[in-house]
Amino acid sequence: MQSQQRIWDPLIRLFHWSVAAGFLLNFTLTEEGETLHEWIGYYILAALLVRVCWGFIGPRNARFSDFFPRKPGLKSHLRELAQGQIKQHAGHTPLGGLMVMLLMAGLLLVGLSGWLTTTDMFWGEDWVEDVHEFFANLTLLLVLVHVAAVTLFSVLGPANLVRQMLTGRRCTRKLNKN
């Protein structure tokens, strides 16, 4: 038996999937310096700006105050995971909140360093391109950890995290008591 509850608003889902697609397109298919690569990067930076604003004025689960990772919450969550407990959370878990912050920081650093490569001041500077590539690779690593964790928690935990990011509704699995 399953119960459903609204958890992610349309703006959060649009941000998540469009930025994920944009980052993957830029990382895998477009070439640095191409117009399409730059425009996708500008889109991601603009989407980040909207998401940061939404993190202060949006609904509860979208607000940074709801999931900003704090040391006591992280310690408690890690202790629960070490004991094999995967508890239901109203939004992001403490580790999930930390991952959101790390991914957003990574995307921001990729975007800003990419933009710097187009400015007159840093045009053709190898170190700026190296910084851009470093943050792109680091962000890809974070994405891979994120996807692995979401997959694992979707299989072992009380909610299918991929499905809820697609539908905006939490679909919690309940055990039948027979």
N, C-alpha and C positions, 0 to 999 in steps of 0.2 A: 504494500500500500504506500502511496506517495502523497505528500502535501506540497502545495505550491505557494510561494510568497514572492512578491516583487522585491528585487534586490538591486538591480543595475538599471539606471535610467538610460534612455536612448543616446544622450550625449556621451556618456561614459563608454557605451558599447561602440559608437561610431569612432570615438577617439581611439579606443583599443585596437579595433580591427583595421582601421585605415592607417594608423601609424605603424602597426605591425606589417601590413602589406607594403607600405612605403619604405620602411627600413629594409625589408627583405628584397624588394625590387632594387633599391640602391646598392645593397651589398652584393647581390648576385648577378643582376642583368644589366644595369647601366654602368657607364664608365665615368670615373671622376673627370670633371671638367665638361661633360656633356650638358647641354641645356636641360634635358629631362632630369638628369641627376640633381642638378641645382634646384630646379623647381620642386622636385619631391622633397629635397632637404628644406626648402623654404616652407613648404606645406607642413612638414613635421614641426618646425620651429613655431609656426603660427598655431598649430594644434596644441602644442605644449603650452603656449601662452593662454589659450582658451581653457585648457585643462587646469592650469594653475588658478585662474580666476574661479573656475567651477569648484575647485577645491576649497574655496572660502565661502561661496554663496550657493552652491548646489545642494541637493538633498543629502540627508545624513550620511549615507554610505559613500558618497562622493567626497565628503569633506575630509581634509587632512587631519583635522582634530579627531575624527572617528577612528583613524587607523595609523596615525603617526607612531612609528615604533619607539617604544620606551624600554629602558633596560629591564625593569621588573617584569613587564609583559613578555619580553623576549625570553628571559630566563625561565619563566613559568611555562611558556609554550615549548621551549626546548626540553624541559624536564618532562612534560607530558608526552612529547614525541619519543623521548628515550624510553618511556614506559609503555610505548605502543599505543598511546591514546591519541585519537584524532577527533577532537571535539568540534562541534558545530559552532560557527561564529556568525554574528549578524552581518558582517561584511568581510573585510580582509582579516586574516590571522596576523599576529605580530610579525611573523616572518614574511607573510605576503605583503604587509605594509612596507616592510624594509625593502623588499624586492621592487615594489612600485617606485619608491624613492630612488633606489639605485638605477633602475631603468630610465626614469625621467632624467636623472642627472647625466647618465651616459648619453642619452639622446641629445640633451642640451649641449654637452661638450662636443659631440660629433658634429652637430649642426653649426655651432659657433666656430669651431676650428675649420669646418668646411667653408663657411662664409669668409673667414679670414683669408683663405687661399685665393679669394676673388678680389680682395682689396688691393689698391695700389701699393700700400705699405708692405704687404707680405707676398705680393705676386711673385711666383716662382721660387719662393723660399722653401728649401727642402725640409727644414725642421717643422714648418707648419703642416706640410703634407704628412710628415711622419707622425705628428701629434694627432692629426685627423684619422690616419689609418690605425693608430694605437687605440684611440677611443672607439672607433668602429669595431675593431676586433674584440675589445673588452665588452662592448655592448652586445655583440653577437654571443659571447660567452654567457653573459647574464641572461640573454634570451633563451639559450639552450638549457640553462639551469632552471629558468622559469617554466619552460615547456615540460621538462622532465618532472618537476615538482607538481605542476598542475595535473599531469597525467597520473602520477602516483597517487596524489590525494583524491583524484576523481575516481580511481579504482578502489582504493582502500577506505576512503572517508565517507561521511554521511551524505555528501552532495556531489553531483557531477558538475565540476567547475567549468568545463568547456561548454556544456549545454546551458548553464545559467548565464554565461557571457554572450551566448548566441541569442537566447530568448529574453534575458533580463529577469527571469524568474528562477528562484531557487527551487530545485526539485529534490526534496529530502527523502531519502529512503528510510522507511520505517520497517522494523522487524515485525513479522506476524507473530502474535502470541497465541498459539494454539495448544 
